[in-house]
Amino acid sequence: MEPEFHTLGTFEFPADVQIIKGKLESEGIPVFLRDETTINSAPLISSAIGGVKLQVYTIDRERAQGIFNEIRNY
């Protein structure tokens, strides 16, 4: 069975997601940044492709969402 992913949020630029990514990884949650390389190569197309998508495995969704919400409050 192929792993399923859940998108926690989208960000205009890869730098915007790094703090949340680091926190999730420090809590043992694998993180995937979809379209990060594309936007690093051509930042002006970020809006056209929907930005960088912060994704986690669906099995980690609830725990990751709680951490994500805590960080967003700041």
Contacts in CASP RR format, 6 or more apart in sequence:
PFRMAT RR
TARGET T0000
AUTHOR 0000-0000-0000
METHOD contacts of the structure
MODEL  1
MEPEFHTLGTFEFPADVQIIKGKLESEGIPVFLRDETTINSAPLISSAIG
GVKLQVYTIDRERAQGIFNEIRNY
3 57 0 8 1.000
3 58 0 8 1.000
4 57 0 8 1.000
4 58 0 8 1.000
5 32 0 8 1.000
5 55 0 8 1.000
5 56 0 8 1.000
5 57 0 8 1.000
5 58 0 8 1.000
6 55 0 8 1.000
6 56 0 8 1.000
6 57 0 8 1.000
6 58 0 8 1.000
6 60 0 8 1.000
6 61 0 8 1.000
6 64 0 8 1.000
7 34 0 8 1.000
7 53 0 8 1.000
7 54 0 8 1.000
7 55 0 8 1.000
8 20 0 8 1.000
8 54 0 8 1.000
8 55 0 8 1.000
8 56 0 8 1.000
8 64 0 8 1.000
8 65 0 8 1.000
8 68 0 8 1.000
9 53 0 8 1.000
9 54 0 8 1.000
9 68 0 8 1.000
10 50 0 8 1.000
10 51 0 8 1.000
10 52 0 8 1.000
10 53 0 8 1.000
10 54 0 8 1.000
11 17 0 8 1.000
11 51 0 8 1.000
11 52 0 8 1.000
11 54 0 8 1.000
12 46 0 8 1.000
12 47 0 8 1.000
12 51 0 8 1.000
12 52 0 8 1.000
13 39 0 8 1.000
13 43 0 8 1.000
13 46 0 8 1.000
13 51 0 8 1.000
13 52 0 8 1.000
14 33 0 8 1.000
14 36 0 8 1.000
14 39 0 8 1.000
14 40 0 8 1.000
14 52 0 8 1.000
16 52 0 8 1.000
17 33 0 8 1.000
17 52 0 8 1.000
17 54 0 8 1.000
19 71 0 8 1.000
20 54 0 8 1.000
20 67 0 8 1.000
20 68 0 8 1.000
20 71 0 8 1.000
21 31 0 8 1.000
21 33 0 8 1.000
21 54 0 8 1.000
22 31 0 8 1.000
23 67 0 8 1.000
23 71 0 8 1.000
24 31 0 8 1.000
24 56 0 8 1.000
24 64 0 8 1.000
24 67 0 8 1.000
24 68 0 8 1.000
25 31 0 8 1.000
27 63 0 8 1.000
27 67 0 8 1.000
29 56 0 8 1.000
29 60 0 8 1.000
29 63 0 8 1.000
29 64 0 8 1.000
29 67 0 8 1.000
30 56 0 8 1.000
30 57 0 8 1.000
30 60 0 8 1.000
31 54 0 8 1.000
31 55 0 8 1.000
31 56 0 8 1.000
32 54 0 8 1.000
32 55 0 8 1.000
32 56 0 8 1.000
33 52 0 8 1.000
33 53 0 8 1.000
33 54 0 8 1.000
33 55 0 8 1.000
34 52 0 8 1.000
34 53 0 8 1.000
34 55 0 8 1.000
35 49 0 8 1.000
35 50 0 8 1.000
35 51 0 8 1.000
35 52 0 8 1.000
35 53 0 8 1.000
36 52 0 8 1.000
38 45 0 8 1.000
38 49 0 8 1.000
39 45 0 8 1.000
39 46 0 8 1.000
39 49 0 8 1.000
39 51 0 8 1.000
39 52 0 8 1.000
46 52 0 8 1.000
54 68 0 8 1.000
56 64 0 8 1.000
END
